[in-house]
Amino acid sequence: MNILIDTNIALDVLLEREPWLAESQGVWQACDEGRVVGFLLASTLTDIFYIARRLVGRDKARQAVELCLTTFAICPVDRSVLEHALLLSGTDFEDNVQIAAATLSRLDAIVTRNPADFAHAAIPVLVPATLLSQLQ
């Protein structure tokens, strides 16, 4: 199964954010173990660096990006993704970009802890607990 990991799932693990850490770690571990192939958007890495740098400093932010690059495949964000995102009905452009990238990359699902933000997606949207139960 190929899944798009929402930015917040990665940040939960990298920044050890409670109360979401355990389930997000489970998703990350499933990617590490090859039970699923996790994808991040290319633009997610810039978001991770920016947020992590503010909270934990530049060196740890670089380490976070490097860890993501060794763990996840990367979905491109190019003109076709952006144009597709503009056509989607959702009101949040960032979420629409994630949906468009996942759709155009033919991924099987999006994993997020905010499924309402992706209600208009044409592919399944799972919370971490649902994904983890499906993998058991």
C-alpha positions in Angstrom: 0.0 0.0 0.0 1.3 3.4 -1.0 0.2 6.2 1.3 0.6 10.0 1.5 1.7 11.0 5.0 0.1 14.3 6.1 2.7 16.9 7.4 1.3 16.7 10.9 2.0 13.0 11.2 5.6 13.5 10.4 5.9 16.5 12.7 4.2 14.5 15.5 7.1 12.0 15.4 10.0 14.4 14.7 8.9 16.9 17.5 7.5 14.2 19.8 4.1 15.9 20.0 1.6 14.5 22.4 -1.1 13.2 22.4 -0.5 12.0 18.8 3.0 10.6 19.1 2.2 6.9 19.7 -0.1 6.5 16.6 2.1 8.6 14.4 5.1 6.6 15.4 3.2 3.5 14.5 2.6 4.9 11.0 6.3 5.8 10.7 7.4 2.4 11.9 5.1 0.7 9.3 7.0 2.7 6.7 10.4 1.7 8.2 9.4 -1.9 8.2 8.2 -1.9 4.6 4.6 -2.8 5.5 3.5 0.4 3.6 5.4 2.8 1.4 5.1 6.3 2.9 5.3 9.4 0.7 5.7 13.0 1.7 5.2 16.0 -0.6 8.3 17.7 -1.6 6.9 20.9 -0.1 6.3 19.1 3.2 10.1 19.0 3.7 10.4 22.8 3.5 7.5 23.0 6.0 9.2 20.6 8.4 12.5 22.4 8.2 10.8 25.8 8.9 8.8 24.6 11.8 11.6 22.4 13.3 14.2 25.2 13.0 11.9 27.6 15.0 11.4 25.0 17.7 14.6 23.0 18.0 17.2 24.9 15.9 18.8 24.6 12.5 21.0 21.5 13.1 18.0 19.4 14.4 15.8 20.7 11.6 18.4 19.5 9.0 18.5 16.1 10.8 14.7 15.9 10.6 14.7 16.5 6.8 17.5 14.0 6.3 15.6 11.4 8.4 12.5 12.0 6.2 14.5 11.6 3.1 15.8 8.2 4.3 12.4 7.0 5.4 9.9 8.3 2.8 9.5 8.5 -0.9 8.8 12.0 -2.2 5.8 13.2 -4.3 6.6 16.0 -6.6 4.7 19.3 -6.5 4.8 20.6 -10.0 2.6 22.6 -12.3 0.1 19.8 -13.0 -0.3 19.1 -9.3 -0.9 22.8 -8.6 -3.4 23.1 -11.4 -5.2 20.0 -10.3 -5.4 21.4 -6.7 -7.0 24.6 -8.0 -9.8 22.6 -9.5 -10.7 20.8 -6.2 -13.6 21.9 -4.1 -11.8 22.1 -0.8 -11.2 25.5 0.7 -7.6 24.9 1.9 -5.2 25.1 -0.9 -2.4 23.2 1.0 -4.8 20.3 1.6 -5.9 20.4 -2.0 -2.2 20.2 -3.1 -1.7 17.1 -1.0 -4.9 15.5 -2.4 -3.8 16.4 -6.0 -0.3 15.0 -5.5 -1.6 11.8 -4.0 -4.2 11.4 -6.8 -1.8 12.1 -9.6 0.9 9.8 -8.0 -1.8 7.1 -7.9 -1.4 6.5 -4.1 -3.8 4.3 -2.3 -4.7 6.6 0.6 -3.9 9.7 2.6 -3.1 9.3 6.3 -3.9 12.3 8.5 -5.3 13.0 11.9 -7.6 15.6 10.3 -9.8 13.6 8.0 -12.4 16.3 7.7 -9.8 18.5 5.9 -9.7 15.8 3.2 -13.4 14.9 3.0 -13.5 15.8 -0.7 -10.6 13.6 -1.7 -11.2 11.0 -4.4 -9.0 8.4 -2.6 -9.5 6.9 0.9 -8.5 9.1 3.8 -7.4 7.2 7.0 -6.6 8.3 10.5 -3.4 6.6 11.9 -5.4 4.2 14.1 -7.4 2.9 11.1 -4.3 2.4 9.0 -2.6 0.5 11.9 -5.6 -1.7 12.4 -5.7 -2.5 8.7 -2.1 -3.6 8.8 -2.6 -6.0 11.6 
